[in-house]
Amino acid sequence: MALRLEQLHLRLGDFTLDADFEVPARARVAVIGPSGAGKSTLLAAIAGFLKPESGRILWEGRDITALPPGKRPLSILFQDNNLFPHLTARQNAALGIRPSLRLSDEEWARVDTALARVGLAGLGDRRPAALSGGQQGRVALARMLLRRRSLMLLDEPFAALGPALKADMLDLVAEIVEAEGMTALLVSHDPEDARRFAPLTVVVAEGRAAPPAPTEALLGNPPPALAAYLGNGA
Ligand SMILES: Nc1ncnc2c1ncn2[C@@H]1O[C@H](COP(=O)(O)OP(=O)(O)OP(=O)(O)O)[C@@H](O)[C@H]1O
């Protein structure tokens, strides 16, 4: 097992969320559920931005509950790509290796390889303003790749893109996660994202994050809390 949430109990004001499950190594998992159900809260706890009230978070058997965010074996991709407007695509990606940007020739070569990998070969000298939304997402993805962390947390990173572009990006992330042997959790409102990206899905609803279940079976025969959320659209 890669990630284990052990009797995790989270609290934000009056809101509480419980989780007690494991995520297999190299899995791609969607995290879906109604707005306000606690999807982002769950990711925040795994990332180390929210201290659990009780319970533990283990990565490959090691207790990481007390580790600060930067020391955890994971990287995060949010919707706002957090690119620096004054830096080029190449420099923004290179932040994944070292924030000082003092990189060896070999490290710059790794940056260029990562940019090529996400389809940005030849665009490295552009600043974010000269890139499309999808291309900016690709820069953020290259930076994430260069961090070389084993767990990828994605919180609706491509929600602002059109459906075709979003599908392309999800396919690219899935391909990278698979090739690099990473484990990925993707928060989304859209069950189609789960179908496209994730063989397993965690449903967050009614104060609980349920253990990962096979996506197709879950969406085909949803439990009541999920059925209410999916409505007739699924
Ligand atoms: N700082 C806070 N203090 C108290 N309650 C909070 C705080 N931040 C969020 N909440 C509450 O925690 C709950 C979970 O929020 P969270 O953002 O995790 O939900 P979500 O499932 O990611 O929602 P969405 O899909 O709309 O992004 C919500 O009911 C929200 O109102």
Ligand as a Chemical Component Dictionary entry (heavy atoms), coordinates in Angstrom:
data_LIG
# 
_chem_comp.id                   LIG 
_chem_comp.type                 NON-POLYMER 
_chem_comp.pdbx_formal_charge   0 
_chem_comp.three_letter_code    LIG 
# 
loop_
_chem_comp_atom.comp_id 
_chem_comp_atom.atom_id 
_chem_comp_atom.alt_atom_id 
_chem_comp_atom.type_symbol 
_chem_comp_atom.charge 
_chem_comp_atom.model_Cartn_x 
_chem_comp_atom.model_Cartn_y 
_chem_comp_atom.model_Cartn_z 
_chem_comp_atom.pdbx_ordinal 
LIG N1  N1  N 0 -11.542 27.802 7.316  1  
LIG C1  C1  C 0 -12.689 27.143 7.459  2  
LIG N2  N2  N 0 -13.370 27.174 8.627  3  
LIG C2  C2  C 0 -14.522 26.501 8.782  4  
LIG N3  N3  N 0 -15.084 25.748 7.815  5  
LIG C3  C3  C 0 -14.453 25.681 6.646  6  
LIG C4  C4  C 0 -13.232 26.366 6.393  7  
LIG N4  N4  N 0 -12.838 26.094 5.119  8  
LIG C5  C5  C 0 -13.784 25.286 4.604  9  
LIG N5  N5  N 0 -14.747 25.034 5.508  10 
LIG C6  C6  C 0 -15.924 24.163 5.327  11 
LIG O1  O1  O 0 -15.440 22.845 5.187  12 
LIG C7  C7  C 0 -16.267 22.105 4.308  13 
LIG C8  C8  C 0 -15.421 21.360 3.287  14 
LIG O2  O2  O 0 -14.848 22.265 2.348  15 
LIG P1  P1  P 0 -14.008 21.749 1.123  16 
LIG O3  O3  O 0 -13.466 22.944 0.426  17 
LIG O4  O4  O 0 -13.053 20.713 1.564  18 
LIG O5  O5  O 0 -15.116 21.046 0.221  19 
LIG P2  P2  P 0 -15.005 20.535 -1.259 20 
LIG O6  O6  O 0 -15.671 19.211 -1.287 21 
LIG O7  O7  O 0 -13.604 20.590 -1.725 22 
LIG O8  O8  O 0 -15.903 21.613 -1.999 23 
LIG P3  P3  P 0 -15.839 22.184 -3.504 24 
LIG O9  O9  O 0 -16.172 21.026 -4.373 25 
LIG O10 O10 O 0 -16.939 23.212 -3.496 26 
LIG O11 O11 O 0 -14.485 22.759 -3.721 27 
LIG C9  C9  C 0 -17.248 23.089 3.697  28 
LIG O12 O12 O 0 -18.493 22.871 4.291  29 
LIG C10 C10 C 0 -16.681 24.443 4.057  30 
LIG O13 O13 O 0 -17.725 25.370 4.270  31 
# 
loop_
_chem_comp_bond.comp_id 
_chem_comp_bond.atom_id_1 
_chem_comp_bond.atom_id_2 
_chem_comp_bond.value_order 
_chem_comp_bond.pdbx_ordinal 
LIG N1  C1  SING 1  
LIG C1  N2  SING 2  
LIG C1  C4  DOUB 3  
LIG N2  C2  DOUB 4  
LIG C2  N3  SING 5  
LIG N3  C3  DOUB 6  
LIG C3  C4  SING 7  
LIG C3  N5  SING 8  
LIG C4  N4  SING 9  
LIG N4  C5  DOUB 10 
LIG C5  N5  SING 11 
LIG N5  C6  SING 12 
LIG C6  O1  SING 13 
LIG C6  C10 SING 14 
LIG O1  C7  SING 15 
LIG C7  C8  SING 16 
LIG C7  C9  SING 17 
LIG C8  O2  SING 18 
LIG O2  P1  SING 19 
LIG P1  O3  DOUB 20 
LIG P1  O4  SING 21 
LIG P1  O5  SING 22 
LIG O5  P2  SING 23 
LIG P2  O6  DOUB 24 
LIG P2  O7  SING 25 
LIG P2  O8  SING 26 
LIG O8  P3  SING 27 
LIG P3  O9  DOUB 28 
LIG P3  O10 SING 29 
LIG P3  O11 SING 30 
LIG C9  O12 SING 31 
LIG C9  C10 SING 32 
LIG C10 O13 SING 33 
# 
